[in-house]
């Protein structure tokens, strides 16, 4: 995890995606190619290309080597070459953009999207969102930096907002409370709309390539009926000490489990994409050490996910 933290401090600010992994890096645990994509092992030139798309779990945070990621394990378990299209802290739109920018000329194998948690987390967090752009991580930093060049406009906005408050007798506290109550439902609905658009795009790529696409809701510890291993209990406790404010978001995410599954399943059915919820898999509910945190897995966890994908998606 120190290696992954170090890699994170070297992220690059890039067009369109906002940020991405540094290029051509390597340490004992993780390496990237000249585009910043995670290196994948066991590639054989004669095999058809398949894409594993998603966020940091696809990238493989927690894997002890490139060979232990899901994509590399799939290369060993199937007769396909799986490319790792995982982006750390990406939402579904950034995942789609990464595929588009890579411009893979021929994809004969399936497209599998293993994701879902980042969209929901970001939708429940404070901050702005858009029906076109959705909401993304580090958004407040981006907006702050972009606003530096528009001081005059910011001052005008402050004046106008102050006038509205005075006219309607609203205090800053009451406005913030109202925004919180209204924004979460609206942000969640907008997130689903954006997710549907992103799924439609990937399904279009699959159809044009004569192959299939599947969305897999990634395993998330609070959604699993899992007896935690001793290591998981200790790690989660340490992480909770560092992120007190995030515990509220975690509780909300747990409450959304059934509704989110229902909504994603309906969207995938609508766009013609296969759907799989790995949080229902008994293999991931065993008291084994599978998680390094609530989202990312150990080598054994990633191996279990790869085997479930092969079995349940008939890869």
Phi, psi and omega per residue, in radians:
X1 nan -0.497 3.029
X2 -1.080 -0.697 3.119
X3 -1.096 -0.720 3.138
X4 -1.206 -0.657 3.087
X5 -1.104 -0.728 3.122
X6 -1.104 -0.744 3.109
X7 -1.066 -0.675 -3.126
X8 -1.113 -0.565 3.132
X9 -1.247 -0.232 -3.109
X10 -1.853 0.232 -3.118
X11 -0.976 2.642 -3.120
X12 -1.863 2.470 3.019
X13 -1.493 2.128 -2.997
X14 -2.279 2.753 3.089
X15 -1.111 2.618 2.991
X16 1.233 -0.918 -3.098
X17 -1.413 -0.292 -3.039
X18 1.448 -1.008 -3.098
X19 -2.618 2.702 3.122
X20 -2.731 2.963 -3.116
X21 -1.148 2.613 3.068
X22 -1.104 2.637 -3.099
X23 -1.563 2.642 3.016
X24 0.896 0.860 3.104
X25 -1.967 2.682 3.127
X26 -2.738 2.357 2.916
X27 -2.439 -2.927 -3.067
X28 -1.092 -0.461 -2.990
X29 -1.794 -0.733 -2.933
X30 -2.463 2.487 3.072
X31 -2.438 2.676 3.134
X32 -2.218 2.773 3.141
X33 -1.604 -2.907 -3.053
X34 -1.284 -0.039 3.055
X35 -1.931 -0.054 -3.109
X36 1.611 0.028 3.114
X37 -1.338 2.559 3.126
X38 -1.125 2.313 3.091
X39 -1.125 2.469 -3.129
X40 -2.096 2.385 -3.099
X41 -1.743 2.958 3.092
X42 1.116 0.568 3.053
X43 -1.365 2.387 3.041
X44 -2.210 2.176 -2.986
X45 -1.008 -0.510 -3.052
X46 -1.359 -0.148 -3.050
X47 -1.556 2.660 3.034
X48 -1.160 2.673 -3.139
X49 -1.556 2.372 3.040
X50 -2.247 2.721 -3.076
X51 -2.059 2.251 2.955
X52 -1.870 2.023 -2.956
X53 -2.027 2.488 3.095
X54 2.884 -2.738 -3.087
X55 -1.870 -2.405 -2.960
X56 -1.231 -0.446 3.083
X57 -1.197 -0.633 3.040
X58 -1.192 -0.739 3.062
X59 -0.979 -0.674 3.018
X60 1.882 0.564 3.082
X61 -0.990 2.215 -3.130
X62 1.811 -0.381 3.096
X63 -1.199 2.451 -3.075
X64 -1.415 -0.123 3.102
X65 -2.852 2.936 3.068
X66 -1.053 -0.560 -3.095
X67 -1.232 -0.295 -3.081
X68 -1.656 0.010 3.108
X69 -1.282 2.869 -3.126
X70 -1.068 -0.769 -3.099
X71 -1.082 -0.748 3.121
X72 -1.167 -0.678 3.093
X73 -1.133 -0.665 3.103
X74 -1.126 -0.583 3.080
X75 -1.081 -0.571 3.134
X76 -1.437 -0.491 -3.047
X77 -1.628 -0.258 -3.117
X78 -2.226 3.096 3.091
X79 -1.799 0.684 -3.129
X80 -2.255 2.736 2.986
X81 -1.712 1.919 -3.107
X82 -1.651 2.140 3.079
X83 -1.627 2.479 -3.075
X84 -1.600 1.785 3.082
X85 -1.846 1.011 3.102
X86 -1.797 2.351 3.110
X87 -2.176 2.201 -3.095
X88 -1.139 2.283 3.107
X89 1.075 0.526 3.112
X90 -1.547 2.566 2.898
X91 -1.654 -3.127 -3.028
X92 -1.138 -0.562 3.141
X93 -1.207 -0.716 3.077
X94 -1.143 -0.608 3.077
X95 -1.085 -0.743 3.116
X96 -1.155 -0.753 -3.130
X97 -1.083 -0.648 3.115
X98 -1.060 -0.750 3.103
X99 -1.113 -0.777 -3.126
X100 -1.092 -0.785 -3.095
X101 -1.182 -0.558 3.136
X102 -1.175 -0.500 3.024
X103 0.939 0.915 3.088
X104 -1.169 2.142 -3.004
X105 -1.229 -0.611 -3.077
X106 -2.443 2.065 3.074
X107 -2.111 1.741 -3.127
X108 -1.608 -0.386 3.125
X109 -1.582 3.098 -3.078
X110 -1.257 2.813 2.969
X111 -1.823 2.151 3.100
X112 -2.113 2.149 3.098
X113 -1.834 2.033 3.107
X114 -1.943 1.791 -2.970
X115 -2.877 -2.805 3.009
X116 2.106 -0.615 -3.046
X117 -1.239 -0.733 -3.097
X118 -1.073 -0.727 3.116
X119 -0.991 -0.798 -3.086
X120 -1.227 -0.779 3.131
X121 -0.999 -0.852 -3.076
X122 -1.176 -0.562 3.124
X123 -1.175 -0.502 -3.111
X124 -1.589 -0.190 3.126
X125 -1.479 2.670 3.075
X126 -1.102 2.671 3.109
X127 2.343 2.904 -3.097
X128 -1.361 2.844 3.096
X129 -2.636 2.872 -3.057
X130 -2.484 2.539 3.100
X131 -1.204 -0.316 3.098
X132 -1.656 -0.773 -3.018
X133 -1.748 -0.249 -3.033
X134 1.188 -2.602 3.063
X135 -2.307 2.480 -3.064
X136 -2.337 2.809 3.115
X137 -1.248 2.629 -3.061
X138 1.127 0.356 -3.124
X139 -1.150 -0.717 -3.117
X140 -1.119 -0.633 3.094
X141 -1.121 -0.776 3.114
X142 -1.060 -0.836 -3.097
X143 -1.124 -0.657 3.130
X144 -1.125 -0.779 -3.114
X145 -1.184 -0.673 3.131
X146 -1.187 -0.503 -3.098
X147 -1.363 -0.277 -3.112
X148 -1.018 -0.597 -3.105
X149 -1.462 0.065 -3.088
X150 -2.308 0.869 -3.092
X151 -1.054 -0.725 -3.138
X152 -1.052 -0.752 3.123
X153 -1.153 -0.649 3.127
X154 -1.120 -0.754 -3.123
X155 -1.123 -0.668 3.097
X156 -1.108 -0.723 3.135
X157 -1.101 -0.702 3.119
X158 -1.068 -0.750 -3.126
X159 -1.110 -0.759 -3.135
X160 -1.140 -0.718 -3.122
X161 -1.163 -0.689 3.102
X162 -1.088 -0.656 3.104
X163 -1.126 -0.696 3.118
X164 -1.127 -0.752 3.128
X165 -1.053 -0.791 -3.108
X166 -1.147 -0.671 -3.092
X167 -1.148 -0.711 -3.059
X168 -1.769 0.041 3.072
X169 1.185 0.566 -3.121
X170 -1.678 2.355 3.033
X171 -1.562 2.850 3.113
X172 -1.044 -0.669 -3.110
X173 -1.143 -0.759 -3.113
X174 -1.172 -0.631 3.113
X175 -1.136 -0.775 -3.139
X176 -1.071 -0.717 3.141
X177 -1.129 -0.769 3.137
X178 -1.101 -0.714 3.130
X179 -1.106 -0.682 -3.122
X180 -1.116 -0.779 -3.111
X181 -1.174 -0.713 -3.078
X182 -1.442 -0.579 -2.977
X183 -1.233 -0.623 -3.057
X184 -1.119 -0.779 3.119
X185 -1.132 -0.740 -3.137
X186 -1.192 -0.700 3.139
X187 -1.143 -0.704 3.111
X188 -1.101 -0.794 3.137
X189 -1.104 -0.727 3.119
X190 -1.127 -0.719 3.117
X191 -1.024 -0.728 3.120
X192 -1.142 -0.668 3.109
X193 -1.104 -0.781 3.114
X194 -1.139 -0.722 3.111
X195 -1.043 -0.747 3.124
X196 -1.076 -0.765 3.092
X197 -1.044 -0.759 -3.124
X198 -1.133 -0.690 3.095
X199 -1.139 -0.703 3.121
X200 -1.044 -0.696 -3.130
X201 -1.158 -0.805 -3.141
X202 -1.174 -0.602 3.073
X203 -1.144 -0.639 3.088
X204 -1.112 -0.733 3.085
X205 -1.067 -0.773 -3.137
X206 -1.073 -0.800 3.139
X207 -1.085 -0.769 -3.140
X208 -1.137 -0.442 3.124
X209 -1.623 -0.027 -3.137
X210 1.222 0.540 -3.133
X211 -2.289 -2.890 -3.061
X212 -2.054 2.841 3.038
X213 -2.293 2.583 3.136
X214 -2.436 2.460 2.997
X215 -1.884 2.262 -3.131
X216 -2.076 2.050 3.061
X217 -1.267 2.036 -2.992
X218 -1.136 2.686 3.091
X219 -1.192 2.366 -3.115
X220 -2.371 2.092 -2.969
X221 -0.876 -0.763 -3.133
X222 -1.166 -0.268 3.139
X223 -1.641 -0.157 -3.101
X224 -1.650 2.464 3.015
X225 -1.477 1.147 -2.990
X226 -1.928 2.362 2.941
X227 -1.398 2.037 -3.056
X228 -1.208 2.423 3.010
X229 -1.232 2.825 -3.141
X230 -0.981 -0.754 -3.138
X231 -1.099 -0.678 3.138
X232 -1.148 -0.738 3.109
X233 -1.044 -0.769 -3.112
X234 -1.177 -0.752 -3.128
X235 -1.146 -0.786 -3.131
X236 -1.094 -0.680 3.124
X237 -1.118 -0.731 3.094
X238 -1.107 -0.753 -3.136
X239 -1.135 -0.654 -3.132
X240 -1.143 -0.523 3.098
X241 -1.170 -0.490 -3.091
X242 -1.556 -0.208 -3.016
X243 -2.483 1.117 -3.101
X244 -1.041 -0.734 -3.091
X245 -1.167 -0.374 -3.090
X246 -1.418 -0.265 -3.113
X247 -1.091 -0.622 3.112
X248 -1.105 -0.751 3.103
X249 -1.098 -0.695 3.119
X250 -1.057 -0.728 3.136
X251 -1.137 -0.699 3.115
X252 -1.127 -0.720 3.132
X253 -1.066 -0.729 3.122
X254 -1.064 -0.655 3.140
X255 -1.218 -0.441 -3.115
X256 -1.467 -0.058 -2.964
X257 -0.890 -0.973 -3.041
X258 -1.228 -0.723 -3.134
X259 -1.153 -0.726 -3.135
X260 -1.124 -0.771 3.084
X261 -1.016 -0.784 3.136
X262 -1.093 -0.763 -3.103
X263 -1.191 -0.769 3.137
X264 -1.155 -0.687 3.118
X265 -1.063 -0.742 -3.138
X266 -1.154 -0.711 3.136
X267 -1.146 -0.772 3.136
X268 -1.101 -0.688 3.087
X269 -1.098 -0.696 -3.118
X270 -1.119 -0.706 -3.082
X271 -1.587 -0.051 3.094
X272 1.468 0.473 -3.110
X273 -1.867 2.413 3.056
X274 -1.096 2.623 -3.131
X275 -2.308 2.389 3.111
X276 -2.473 2.268 3.088
X277 -1.892 1.854 -3.098
X278 -1.252 -0.217 3.102
X279 -1.251 -0.147 3.079
X280 -1.671 -0.062 -3.059
X281 -1.336 2.123 3.113
X282 -1.046 -0.524 -3.116
X283 -1.075 -0.453 -3.132
X284 -1.659 0.080 -3.127
X285 -1.868 0.165 3.115
X286 -1.361 2.716 -3.104
X287 -1.370 0.686 3.109
X288 -1.661 2.822 3.095
X289 -1.395 1.738 -3.085
X290 -1.965 -0.422 -3.033
X291 -2.010 2.401 2.973
X292 -1.629 -0.423 2.910
X293 -2.608 -2.954 -3.002
X294 -1.274 -0.243 -3.100
X295 -1.994 -0.620 -3.010
X296 -1.769 2.708 -2.924
X297 -2.027 2.895 2.982
X298 -1.462 3.069 3.061
X299 -0.987 -0.754 3.127
X300 -1.122 -0.650 3.114
X301 -1.149 -0.789 3.121
X302 -1.141 -0.639 3.093
X303 -1.122 -0.736 3.120
X304 -1.096 -0.717 3.114
X305 -1.104 -0.793 -3.139
X306 -1.028 -0.752 -3.136
X307 -1.179 -0.612 3.087
X308 -1.175 -0.674 3.102
X309 -1.106 -0.754 3.124
X310 -1.071 -0.773 -3.091
X311 -1.273 -0.901 -2.973
X312 -1.412 -0.386 3.080
X313 -1.844 0.095 3.122
X314 0.922 0.893 -3.132
X315 -1.436 nan nan
